[in-house]
Structure formats: C-alpha cells, structure tokens
C-alpha cells in the first residue's frame, strides 16, 4: 500500500497521502467542518479535549513541511503515512455526528433536515459505498479463497518432514504475500513487508541482487521484478533465507517455467490460479519458534 516517498514528493507528500490513503480529500474536509463546529458551538470541555490536539496535528502531521524535516533525521517513509488514520480524526467525526443526531434534533424540522443531509452524503458517496454492489466475502477470514488453500498445501507437504512443531518459510507474489502474512502466522516469510515494498516500488537494484550480505533480493528479483537471474543464484537466495515454498501465479507462465524447468523446483500442487513449488533445502533442519514458557513461568 505504501508507495509514496517523502524525499521524492516533497511538499506534495501530505496531499498525495490524503488522496491515496483517505479516498480523496472529502474525509479531511468533514474533519475540518467537525472541528469548526466544536470551536463555534462546543462547550468548554469539548474545546479542551479536541482543540489542542487539532492544533498539534496542524503543526505536525498535517503540516506539509513537517514530514520533510522529520525525514532528514529519521527514515519516516515507511511509517509516517500511518498517522493519517491513527490520529484522533475518527473520534472527533464520530462524536460530532452523534451529538448532531441525539443532542440537536429537537424538532421534526431538524430531524427531516438531518435525514436529507444523510441522504445527500449517501448519494454523493455512492461511487465509494455501493458502485460495485454488495460484495460478500468468500470466507470468514475475508481473504481470497486460494489463501487458505495454499496455506493448507504448504502445511500438508511440510508435515512429517521434521520432528516436532515446524514452521515452513514461503514466498508468494506481492498481492498474495500481503494476505498470507496476515492469514497464517505459522508460515514464516522470506522478507519483511518493507523489503517487499522496496522491490515493488523499483528500489531494488543490481547491486542488491548481487550482494553477499543480504540474500532475499535474489528471491524478490525473480518473484516481484521478473528478473530471471541465474538459477543457481536464485536457489542460493532460497537456501540462505531458508525458503522452501514458492507460490506463483499459474498465468505467469514465464515464472512457472523458470521455477520448474530451469530451477528444478518440485510442484507441490495447484489452486485455482496459483502453483505451489517446493525447494529442498540443503542445510536446514527446519525453523521453529523460540520457547518462552520458562520466561513466563518465572515472571
């Protein structure tokens, strides 16, 4: 999701974040209207609660200069945009709307006026709320149906290969990697979300792929950027990162042929749209989670 860069975008970073991560500027405008209502009509307690924090937000999070200044000291590009929904904007909007509904509607005229305003909001926001109709989630996990299928294939294939509890390491293409990391915490991932985003946003270079210090770029080069490097280098990346399972879109025939024909990975199985491959690690005995029971028992 996070594809904007503070250093590249400069002063535009604030407005681009609002547009990309808040569905446009409408939500921010509603926040300003709610804040104006509190300043004009709110009581002293409401002003003490909401106004100081809004001033702080205006000086920091919503100040176009602030992310540029902060980025000179810290690398905030991977975290800064999160403030746009962590900040108390949601609380203020919810509070003001509840107050308008239950505290100010004392006559039938105001009640019907409020209904008309809500109707306009729903109609104007139609392209966000219902343009695609009601889409029912395919499962209780609200994940693509293939994600549980792929996770089950990985566990079924890994079962019995090692003694005790075992947590296999896998890598998928970007969209499924982001889902798998949230669906099944017992499947380890080859690299972090930030490292994946580096590849997606084109920040992965030849020097990274050839590095002898970090080996995950070899894997990402193939899986994300479709750089079909020498098979021995790709398998070296799998070996050094302890990655056993590679999940690729079946429609990406070039990638599947590379994994099967050139890298000689074993096909474990197929879901509706993806093929799961297995690489036989040469030096790994499996990866297990650390046991912290003694720590808790003696705490």
RODO-2510 file (C-alpha; in nm, 4 decimals, decimal comma):
residues 299
     n   res          X          Y          Z
     1     x     0,0000     0,0000     0,0000
     2     x     0,2681     0,2487     0,0994
     3     x     0,4221     0,3603    -0,2317
     4     x     0,4853     0,7321    -0,1745
     5     x     0,8275     0,8696    -0,0882
     6     x     0,8811     1,1788     0,1276
     7     x     1,2138     1,2701    -0,0329
     8     x     1,0746     1,2419    -0,3874
     9     x     0,7358     1,4079    -0,3374
    10     x     0,8438     1,6928    -0,1084
    11     x     0,5633     1,9327    -0,0132
    12     x     0,3136     1,7316    -0,2200
    13     x     0,3582     1,4319     0,0123
    14     x     0,0822     1,5446     0,2530
    15     x    -0,1803     1,5926    -0,0168
    16     x    -0,0843     1,2746    -0,2011
    17     x    -0,1175     1,0771     0,1243
    18     x    -0,4637     1,2223     0,1837
    19     x    -0,5675     1,1387    -0,1708
    20     x    -0,4228     0,7877    -0,1838
    21     x    -0,4884     0,6640     0,1710
    22     x    -0,8066     0,8508     0,2676
    23     x    -1,0079     0,8063    -0,0512
    24     x    -0,9663     1,1686    -0,1563
    25     x    -0,9964     1,4910     0,0422
    26     x    -1,3617     1,4532     0,1454
    27     x    -1,2840     1,2889     0,4764
    28     x    -1,0375     1,5640     0,5664
    29     x    -1,2950     1,8331     0,4793
    30     x    -1,5500     1,6650     0,7083
    31     x    -1,2880     1,6702     0,9830
    32     x    -1,2398     2,0466     0,9361
    33     x    -1,6164     2,1027     0,9443
    34     x    -1,6490     1,8972     1,2646
    35     x    -1,3641     2,0903     1,4244
    36     x    -1,5263     2,4207     1,3251
    37     x    -1,8499     2,3073     1,4870
    38     x    -1,6696     2,2313     1,8147
    39     x    -1,4930     2,5697     1,8111
    40     x    -1,8162     2,7624     1,7428
    41     x    -2,0849     2,5593     1,9212
    42     x    -1,8951     2,3298     2,1561
    43     x    -1,8820     2,3665     2,5342
    44     x    -1,5624     2,4278     2,7303
    45     x    -1,4959     2,0576     2,7948
    46     x    -1,5275     1,9711     2,4246
    47     x    -1,2929     2,2544     2,3296
    48     x    -1,0340     2,1446     2,5865
    49     x    -1,0483     1,7858     2,4568
    50     x    -1,0498     1,8447     2,0804
    51     x    -0,8942     2,1848     2,0009
    52     x    -0,5414     2,1394     2,1498
    53     x    -0,4905     1,8046     1,9756
    54     x    -0,6083     1,9596     1,6473
    55     x    -0,3538     2,2395     1,6853
    56     x    -0,0850     1,9778     1,7482
    57     x    -0,1927     1,7868     1,4349
    58     x    -0,1878     2,1062     1,2290
    59     x     0,1691     2,1780     1,3399
    60     x     0,2953     1,8240     1,2818
    61     x     0,1088     1,5521     1,0918
    62     x    -0,0877     1,7865     0,8613
    63     x     0,1951     2,0345     0,8156
    64     x     0,3480     1,9906     0,4641
    65     x     0,6916     2,0937     0,5958
    66     x     0,6992     1,8508     0,8875
    67     x     0,7455     1,5153     0,7065
    68     x     1,0300     1,6642     0,5012
    69     x     1,2001     1,7943     0,8162
    70     x     1,1461     1,4672     1,0028
    71     x     1,2737     1,2606     0,7120
    72     x     1,6085     1,4415     0,7314
    73     x     1,6557     1,2996     1,0828
    74     x     1,4740     0,9658     1,0586
    75     x     1,3629     0,7476     0,7706
    76     x     0,9909     0,8031     0,8239
    77     x     0,8752     0,6979     0,4793
    78     x     0,7604     0,3541     0,5974
    79     x     0,5657     0,4864     0,8974
    80     x     0,4605     0,8485     0,8510
    81     x     0,1545     0,7892     0,6346
    82     x     0,0055     0,5692     0,9104
    83     x    -0,0615     0,8810     1,1179
    84     x    -0,3415     0,9724     0,8827
    85     x    -0,5702     0,7135     1,0379
    86     x    -0,4079     0,6732     1,3811
    87     x    -0,4756     1,0369     1,4708
    88     x    -0,7992     1,1292     1,6582
    89     x    -0,9796     1,2386     1,3414
    90     x    -1,2187     0,9422     1,3544
    91     x    -1,3091     1,0115     1,7183
    92     x    -1,3915     1,3759     1,6501
    93     x    -1,6072     1,2974     1,3467
    94     x    -1,7966     1,0233     1,5285
    95     x    -1,8528     1,2436     1,8333
    96     x    -1,9834     1,5389     1,6362
    97     x    -2,2176     1,3252     1,4261
    98     x    -2,3552     1,1541     1,7375
    99     x    -2,4069     1,4915     1,9034
   100     x    -2,5876     1,6275     1,5994
   101     x    -2,8132     1,3241     1,5853
   102     x    -2,9038     1,2942     1,9518
   103     x    -2,8370     1,6355     2,1011
   104     x    -2,9553     1,8883     1,8447
   105     x    -3,2515     1,7194     1,6784
   106     x    -3,5361     1,8507     1,8937
   107     x    -3,7993     1,9277     1,6310
   108     x    -3,9438     1,7360     1,3347
   109     x    -3,7997     2,0007     1,1005
   110     x    -3,4451     1,9399     1,2223
   111     x    -3,4999     1,5652     1,2106
   112     x    -3,6061     1,5672     0,8449
   113     x    -3,3306     1,8135     0,7591
   114     x    -3,0798     1,5725     0,9086
   115     x    -3,2305     1,2834     0,7104
   116     x    -3,1928     1,4935     0,3936
   117     x    -2,8260     1,5659     0,4724
   118     x    -2,7530     1,1972     0,5350
   119     x    -2,9292     1,1075     0,2100
   120     x    -2,7134     1,3548     0,0199
   121     x    -2,3998     1,2099     0,1784
   122     x    -2,5026     0,8570     0,0769
   123     x    -2,5915     0,9641    -0,2775
   124     x    -2,2775     1,1740    -0,3226
   125     x    -2,0627     0,8981    -0,1810
   126     x    -2,2196     0,6319    -0,3983
   127     x    -1,9080     0,5614    -0,6008
   128     x    -1,7317     0,4693    -0,2768
   129     x    -2,0144     0,2915    -0,0945
   130     x    -2,2080     0,0892    -0,3457
   131     x    -2,0750     0,1310    -0,7012
   132     x    -1,9827    -0,2395    -0,7122
   133     x    -2,2899    -0,3537    -0,5225
   134     x    -2,2692    -0,5707    -0,2132
   135     x    -1,9670    -0,7975    -0,2337
   136     x    -1,9848    -1,0931     0,0011
   137     x    -1,6548    -1,2131     0,1436
   138     x    -1,5645    -1,5619     0,0151
   139     x    -1,4746    -1,6830     0,3680
   140     x    -1,4739    -1,5784     0,7335
   141     x    -1,1117    -1,4650     0,7021
   142     x    -1,2059    -1,2066     0,4344
   143     x    -0,9220    -1,3380     0,2212
   144     x    -0,9118    -1,4678    -0,1357
   145     x    -1,0333    -1,8276    -0,1332
   146     x    -0,6962    -1,9507    -0,2535
   147     x    -0,5088    -1,8228     0,0530
   148     x    -0,6413    -2,0927     0,2925
   149     x    -0,5930    -2,3499     0,0153
   150     x    -0,2303    -2,2507    -0,0398
   151     x    -0,1594    -2,2425     0,3355
   152     x    -0,3073    -2,5916     0,3753
   153     x    -0,0974    -2,7241     0,0863
   154     x     0,2173    -2,5877     0,2495
   155     x     0,1402    -2,7435     0,5875
   156     x     0,0334    -3,0768     0,4372
   157     x     0,3539    -3,1025     0,2375
   158     x     0,5757    -2,9959     0,5298
   159     x     0,4071    -3,2323     0,7755
   160     x     0,6286    -3,5199     0,8820
   161     x     0,9439    -3,3830     0,7236
   162     x     1,0768    -3,2602     1,0570
   163     x     1,0256    -3,3670     1,4152
   164     x     0,8103    -3,1559     1,6453
   165     x     0,6378    -2,8326     1,5526
   166     x     0,7655    -2,6895     1,2277
   167     x     0,7060    -2,3518     1,0676
   168     x     0,7807    -2,3550     0,6932
   169     x     0,9045    -2,0451     0,5151
   170     x     0,7329    -1,9388     0,1928
   171     x     0,7246    -1,6583    -0,0593
   172     x     0,4458    -1,5525    -0,2969
   173     x     0,3940    -1,2758    -0,5436
   174     x     0,3185    -0,9393    -0,3851
   175     x    -0,0612    -0,9422    -0,3504
   176     x    -0,0769    -1,2933    -0,2033
   177     x     0,2253    -1,2352     0,0186
   178     x     0,0437    -0,9489     0,1893
   179     x    -0,2567    -1,1768     0,2517
   180     x    -0,0621    -1,4848     0,3600
   181     x     0,1349    -1,2886     0,6206
   182     x    -0,1945    -1,1933     0,7892
   183     x    -0,3813    -1,5203     0,7452
   184     x    -0,1331    -1,7734     0,8850
   185     x     0,1336    -1,6659     1,1343
   186     x     0,2771    -2,0194     1,1415
   187     x     0,4083    -1,9757     0,7869
   188     x     0,7283    -1,7731     0,8009
   189     x     0,8055    -1,5209     0,5277
   190     x     1,1262    -1,4729     0,3337
   191     x     1,1420    -1,0979     0,3882
   192     x     0,9615    -0,8168     0,5634
   193     x     0,6847    -0,6023     0,4194
   194     x     0,9225    -0,3058     0,3837
   195     x     1,1725    -0,5131     0,1892
   196     x     0,8935    -0,6292    -0,0391
   197     x     0,7802    -0,2712    -0,0961
   198     x     1,1338    -0,1733    -0,1967
   199     x     1,1093    -0,4221    -0,4817
   200     x     0,7547    -0,3227    -0,5791
   201     x     0,8450     0,0464    -0,5966
   202     x     1,1536    -0,0162    -0,8109
   203     x     1,4165     0,0490    -0,5435
   204     x     1,5788    -0,2930    -0,5814
   205     x     1,8972    -0,2655    -0,7854
   206     x     2,1564    -0,4958    -0,9405
   207     x     2,3937    -0,4359    -0,6506
   208     x     2,1292    -0,5574    -0,4066
   209     x     2,0721    -0,8738    -0,6075
   210     x     2,4445    -0,9498    -0,6241
   211     x     2,5088    -0,8744    -0,2569
   212     x     2,6749    -1,1415    -0,0425
   213     x     2,5362    -0,9889     0,2767
   214     x     2,1616    -0,9976     0,2086
   215     x     2,0188    -1,2829     0,0033
   216     x     1,6467    -1,2057    -0,0041
   217     x     1,6928    -0,9593    -0,3006
   218     x     1,7749    -1,2592    -0,5228
   219     x     1,4359    -1,4064    -0,4433
   220     x     1,2492    -1,0771    -0,4787
   221     x     1,4186    -1,0035    -0,8107
   222     x     1,2534    -1,3124    -0,9565
   223     x     0,9199    -1,3069    -0,7729
   224     x     0,8457    -0,9339    -0,7935
   225     x     1,0502    -0,7873    -1,0774
   226     x     1,0552    -1,0908    -1,3077
   227     x     1,4341    -1,0764    -1,3407
   228     x     1,5176    -1,4335    -1,4314
   229     x     1,8659    -1,4431    -1,2845
   230     x     2,0914    -1,7489    -1,2992
   231     x     1,9047    -2,0387    -1,1344
   232     x     2,1987    -2,1126    -0,9028
   233     x     2,1792    -1,7541    -0,7713
   234     x     1,8053    -1,7787    -0,7165
   235     x     1,8423    -2,1094    -0,5340
   236     x     2,1243    -1,9564    -0,3312
   237     x     1,8735    -1,6918    -0,2225
   238     x     1,6250    -1,9626    -0,1245
   239     x     1,8934    -2,1575     0,0623
   240     x     2,0349    -1,8636     0,2558
   241     x     1,6917    -1,7340     0,3552
   242     x     1,5619    -2,0810     0,4413
   243     x     1,2766    -2,0545     0,1914
   244     x     1,1214    -2,3880     0,0980
   245     x     0,7973    -2,2907    -0,0738
   246     x     0,7405    -2,0626    -0,3700
   247     x     0,3876    -1,9757    -0,4821
   248     x     0,3470    -1,8286    -0,8317
   249     x     0,0526    -1,7276    -1,0466
   250     x    -0,0179    -2,0059    -1,2955
   251     x    -0,0985    -1,7426    -1,5573
   252     x     0,2611    -1,6178    -1,5303
   253     x     0,3918    -1,8986    -1,7493
   254     x     0,7406    -1,7472    -1,7759
   255     x     0,7827    -1,7525    -1,3989
   256     x     0,6371    -2,1024    -1,3600
   257     x     0,8589    -2,2388    -1,6383
   258     x     1,1623    -2,0716    -1,4791
   259     x     1,0861    -2,2285    -1,1393
   260     x     1,0068    -2,5729    -1,2767
   261     x     1,2345    -2,6161    -1,5778
   262     x     1,5365    -2,4009    -1,5005
   263     x     1,5438    -2,4165    -1,1206
   264     x     1,4106    -2,7730    -1,0992
   265     x     1,1670    -2,6987    -0,8165
   266     x     0,9106    -2,9660    -0,7363
   267     x     0,5442    -2,8881    -0,7996
   268     x     0,3532    -2,9471    -0,4752
   269     x     0,0068    -2,8687    -0,6046
   270     x    -0,2186    -2,6155    -0,7710
   271     x    -0,5054    -2,3972    -0,6599
   272     x    -0,7471    -2,2301    -0,8970
   273     x    -0,4959    -1,9713    -1,0159
   274     x    -0,1644    -2,0493    -0,8453
   275     x     0,1030    -2,3182    -0,8468
   276     x     0,2973    -2,4091    -0,5332
   277     x     0,6610    -2,5184    -0,5709
   278     x     0,8981    -2,6773    -0,3191
   279     x     1,2732    -2,6277    -0,2887
   280     x     1,4672    -2,8910    -0,0954
   281     x     1,6903    -2,7069     0,1493
   282     x     2,0402    -2,8490     0,1757
   283     x     2,1461    -2,7148     0,5141
   284     x     1,8304    -2,6505     0,7120
   285     x     1,6685    -2,8725     0,9715
   286     x     1,3584    -2,6615     0,9895
   287     x     1,2735    -2,3374     1,1607
   288     x     1,0937    -2,3336     1,4937
   289     x     0,9605    -2,0596     1,7161
   290     x     1,1544    -1,9838     2,0345
   291     x     1,0063    -2,1313     2,3514
   292     x     0,9381    -1,8569     2,6052
   293     x     0,7419    -2,0699     2,8507
   294     x     1,0227    -2,0620     3,1115
   295     x     1,0253    -1,6848     3,0959
   296     x     0,6536    -1,6589     3,1694
   297     x     0,6567    -1,9288     3,4357
   298     x     0,9261    -1,7432     3,6296
   299     x     0,7910    -1,3947     3,5703
***
